[in-house]
Amino acid sequence: MPTVITDRKSRPVSSLVAIVVAVVTAGYMLPWAIAAVRGNRNTWSVFWVNLLLGWTVVGWVVALVMSIREHRVLGVR
């Protein structure tokens, strides 16, 4: 059987880095995803707070609280 020679090298470290970056990104954007799935009216507010201030722990927690807060009924028609 002939030996196949390719330029592809095994890179398990880069694969691990890619997985870690994907998980961290998903965790970083979690408040926005929660707001979007719940159908909150403030989904875009949560997005911008999370994107701009989420790098601080306080900003991320604020975005998370905004996303899981109960919907307030403003009026009934």
N, C-alpha and C positions, 0 to 999 in steps of 0.2 A: 504494500500500500504506500503511495507516495506521501511525503511530508508536505503539508501546506504551510507556507511561510507568508505571514501577513505583517503589516506594520502596527496592528492593534496590540496594545499592551494591557495587561491587567492593572486596573487602577482602583483597588478597593478603598483607598483613602479618599479619593475624590468622590466616590459614590457615597461614602459615609458623610462627607461634608455636605453634599447635595441634600441628603435626607435630613440632616440636622438643620440646614438652612430652611428647608420646606416646613419642618415642624415649628421652628421658631417664628417664621412668618405667619403661619396659621395661628399660632398662639397670640402673636402681636395684633392681628386683625380680628381676633375672636369677638370682642365687643360689637364691632360693626356687623359681623356675621349673625350674631344673636339678634340684633335689632332688625336686620333685614328679614330673617326667618320669621320673627314675631310680627312683622308688619307694622312696626312702630312708625308714627308720623315723623319722628325726629331721626330717622335713619341717616340722613345726610349730615345732620349735626353730630351724631355719634361718629360718623366716618371722619369728619374734619378734626374733631377733638382727638380722636384716636390717631390719625395720621400725623398731626402736628405736635401733639403733646403726649402721645402714647409712649415715647421713649423715656419719659419720666414715669416712675411708678405711680405717682399721684395722678397724672393725666390718664394713664391706662385704667386705673381704678375708677376715676370719674366717668370715663367712657363706658366702662362695664356697668356701673350703677345706672347711667342714663339708658343703657340698652335693656336692662332687666326690670326697670321701674314699671309699676302697673300703669295701664292706660287710664287716664282720667276722662270721665264722661263730662263733656262741656255743656251738653244740653240734650233734651229729648224732644223730638218733633212728632 
